[in-house]
Amino acid sequence: MATLVLVEGTSDANAVTALAARTVGDLTAMGVSVVAMGGATNAGPVVARITAGPERQRILGLCDEGETSYFARAFAMAGIPDGGLFICRADLEDELIRSIGPARVLDFVASQGELPGFRIMQRQPAQRDRPLDRQLHRFIGARSGRKKRYGRELIGWLDLENMPAPLAALMAAL
């Protein structure tokens, strides 16, 4: 039976695929597909379409805390056990920043040649008094394409012994 991992967007799909390569192996060879749905609000239609097909598939999900209701409702309507839903506190980027540590994420930003841009953003009035982890979170999502790239690349900086709980649970479920 094929397994589908539903995620909100491309950055999440990139991170899950990269983490799987480091932990459980080649998802394609395992019969696992990661599906970026283009937002949590698409969970209902995507799950309905998948479960309406003739092929039986195992469905798992990874979502942000604030988007849980969309996934939970879609899973419940399709009769999918809620044990297959893995929830990131705040969001995936927040989980990665917390697990890797803000200082190491700042080193990562520097390794990408983007430290000068980060320093400019830190000086903005809205950012000056925010903690480093919140500044990094904002920076990751501030430029088109950065979130997608960073989601994948930050996985390489993750100590697998300190993997965020929702990601560890998802990898174990695969």
N, C-alpha and C positions, 0 to 999 in steps of 0.2 A: 504494500500500500504506500502510495506517495505521501509525503508530508509537505504541507505548505506552511510557511512562517509568514504571517501577515504583519507588516510594519507600516507606520504612517507614511514615511517618505524615503527618498533615495539615500539620504545621509544615514538613516537607520539601517537600510538594507546593506549599504557599504560596510558599516561597522559590524553587523551580524556576520556577513560573509567573511570579512577579514578575521574576526574572532574565531569563527568555525575553522578556518584554515589553520589557525594556530593551536586549536584545542582538539577538535573531533575529526578533522580531515576534510576531504572534498565533498561538499554538499551534493553536487550533482551525482557523484558516484553513490552517495547514500540515498538517492531518491528524494532529496530535499530541495525545494525551491523557496527562495525568499521573494515575497511579493510586496513591492512598494505600492501602496494604495492611493497615493496622492492626497493624503489627509485622513484623519480619523473619522471624519463624517462620512467617508465612503465605506466604512466597515460593513454597514447593513447591506447595501447593494452588492458589494464584493462577496461577502459570505453567502448571500442568497444565490448569486450566480454560480458559485462553486458547488454549493450543496444541491443545486437543482440538476446538476449534470449526472450522468449515469455512473461515472467513475467514483468509487469511494476513496476519499482522501482524508488524511489526518490533518487537522488544522490547529495551529498554535498561533499565538499573537504576542507581540511586544509593543507596549504603548506607554505614553506619558501619563503620569498620574491624573492630570486634568482631562484626559481624553478617555479615561477608563469606561465611562458610561456608554460610549458609542460601541466599543468592543464588546462589553458585557451584554448589552442588549442584543447585538447581532449574534453573539455566541448562544445566548439563551434561546432566541427565536429559532436557531438552527439545531438546538439540542446538543451543542458542543460543550463538553465539561469545562467548567470555569477554571479548573486546574491547569488548563493549557494557556492561560493568559498570564503574562509576566509584565509587571508594572514597574516602570522607572519612577523613582521619586523625582518629582519635577519633570525631568526629561533625560534622554540618553546622554546628552552633553554634560549635564549636571552630574550624572553618575560617573562619567569618565573623569571629569575634573576632580571630583571628590576622591576617587580611587587612586588616580595617578598622583594627585596632590597639586595644588596651584603652582608651587615653585617649579615643579618638573614640567607642567603644562606651559609655563612661561618660557622655560628652556626650549620646549618644542616650538613655540611661536618664534623664538629667536632662530632656531634651526631652519625655519621656513623663510627666513629673511623678512619677517613681518613685525619684528620688535619695534622699529621706528613708528610704524602705523599704530601699534598698540599703545605706545607711549603718548602719541598725539591724542588718541581716544581717552586715555586716562586723565588728561588735562581738561577735558570737557566738563563744564559745570555739573552736568547730570551724573558724571562718573567719579568725580574727585573723592567723594566721601564713601563710596561703595567699597566693600571688601574685594580683595584681589580675585576671589573665585567668581564673584558676580560680574566683575569687569571682564574677566576671561570669557564667561558665558556670553556676555553681550558682544564681545569682539568676534567670537566664533560665528555668530549668526548675523553679523553686520554687513558682510559683503557677499554678493552672489557667488556661489560656487565654493566658498570657504567651508561652509558647514558640511557639504558633501565630501570634500577632500579631507577635512579634519576628522570627520567621523571614522573614516577608514584608516588614516595615518596614526591617529592617537591610539588605536588598538595596538600598534607596534610598541608603544611606550608603556603599555599596561603590564604590570607585574601580575602574572596569572594566579599567583597565590593571594592576590588582593583584588580579585575580579568582583565587580559589582554584583550583588545578590541576584537581581533579575536576569542578568546575562549568564551567570553561573547556572542558574536554574534552567534557563532556556537551553544552554549547551547540554546539560544533563538530560533534558527531555528529548533531545535529538537522537 
